[in-house]
Amino acid sequence: MDSKKAMYIRNIIFGVEDSLVSTVGLLAGISIHTPRSIILLTGIVYIFVEGFSMAVGSFLSEEGVQEYVSHKMLGFKQSIMGSIVMFFSFILAGLIPIAPYIFIESENAVVVSIVVSILALFILGSASGKMSRTGILSRGLRMAFLAGIAIFIGIMVGKIVSI
């Protein structure tokens, strides 16, 4: 696999995984005693701010790695493309855990948000396992389980720190 394709895959997987985990963890954590409108506002602001932050981080790290490997300054076309992929991956994936709060007005929204996010993480892990030929089921379960721990942390912090 060429380095350009690997960079796109890396940014997609990282952007989608990080967005799903951090967005659902944040929303689940604050949904304990927060009105639906604030949950939605928080989620939408979060995915755009963090999506841009992740894109900047992707740009800087991709550029740094390329310069480290080549020992010279390079043009940033490939790095900027990676950051754009990261930004849109993060934003689009972040809409998955936000959507239940848009369509479901009850406290069931948090449960649906968690379930669909873990399912999306399983699908992402499975797709990653298929692309790398390392095992569809094992990679799907691994991603869902590890990301589930992060989601659980968000929920527990929300319950413990509940103001």
N, C-alpha and C positions, 0 to 999 in steps of 0.2 A: 504494500500500500504506500502510495506516495505521501510525503509530509504534508502537502496541502489538504488532501482528503482526510488524513489523520487529524489535522488541526480542526477541520470542520466537525468531524465526529466528536472529538474531545469537547469542543465548545457546546455542541448540542446536548450531549449527555450531561455535562456539568451544569449547563444553564437550566435544563429541564429538571434535573434532580434537585439542585439547590433551590430553585423556585418552588417546586412542589413541597419540599420539606419545610423550608423556612416560612412560606406563606401559610400553609395549613397549621404549622406549629404556632405561629403568631396569632392567627385568627382563633384557633381553638383556645389558646391561652387567654386571650382578652374577651372571648365570648361569654365567659362565666357570668359577668355582671355588666355587660355593655349593650347598649341599644343597637339594633340591626343597622341603623344608618351610620353609626360610628364604626362598626365592624367593616362595612362596605368602604367607607372613606379611608380607613386605615389600610385595608387591603389594596385598594387601588393606588393610593399614594406610595405604599411600600413597594409594589411591583415595578413602578416606574423609577423610583429613586434607586432601589437596589438593582434593577435591571441595568440602569446606566452605570452604576458603580461596578457591577460585574463586567460590563463591557469595557470599561476603562482598565480594570484589573487584567482582563484577557489581553487587551492591546499591549499593555506594558509587559506582561509576562511573556507573551508570544514574541514580541520584539526583542526582549532581553535574552530569551533562549536562542533566537536566530543569531543575534550578535555574539553571544557566547560561543556558539558552535563555529561560526565563520571568523571570529576574531576581528570583525570590522563592522562599521555602521552600515545598515541596510535600508533600503526603501521600505516604507511601512504599508505597502499595498496589501500584502498577505495578512499582516497583523490587524489592519483596519477591517478587513473582511471577517476575520475571526471575531472581532469585537462586535460587529454587526450581527453575526450569527448568534453570539452569546446574548445580546440585547433582546432580539426577537424570540429566541428560545425561552428566555426567562419570562418575558411579558406574557407570551401565549400560554406557557405552562402555569403561570400564576393565576390565570383566569379559571383554571380547573377548580381549585379550592375556594375561589370567590363565588363561582356560579351558584352553588346551593343557597348562599345567603341572599342572592337576588331573587330566586324562585321559591324559596321556602321561608315562610315567616316565623315558623315555630323554632323551638330549641332543637328540633330534629336536623336543622341545617348543619350544625357542627358535626353530627354523626355522619351525615351524607358527605360532607366535605372531607372528612378523614377517610372514609371508605373509598370514595372515588380517587382520592389522592394516592392512597396505598395501592389501589388497583392500577392506576396510571404508572406508578413507580415499578410495579411488577412487570407491566408491559414494556417499559423502558429497559429494565434489566434483562428481560427476555430478548428484546431486540438487540441489545448490546451483546448478549451471549451468542445470538445467532450470527451477528456480523463477525465476531472474533472466533467463532467456532469453539467456544469454551463451555457450552451447555446452556440451553435455553431456560430450562426449569430452575437449575441451580442459581444462575445469575439473576433470574427474576425473583426468586425467593430471597436471595442475599440482599438485593437492593430494597425490596419491600421490608424486610426485617430490620436492616440497619437504619433505613430512613424512618421506620416506625418508632425506633428508639428516640430519634430526634423529635418526632411529633409528640411522643409521650412526655418528653422533657418540657416542651412548650405548655402542654396541658397541666403538668404538675406545678410548674413555676406559676402559671396563672392561678391555680387553686391556692398555693401557698402564699403568694404575695397579694392576693385579692384585696383590693383597697375598698 
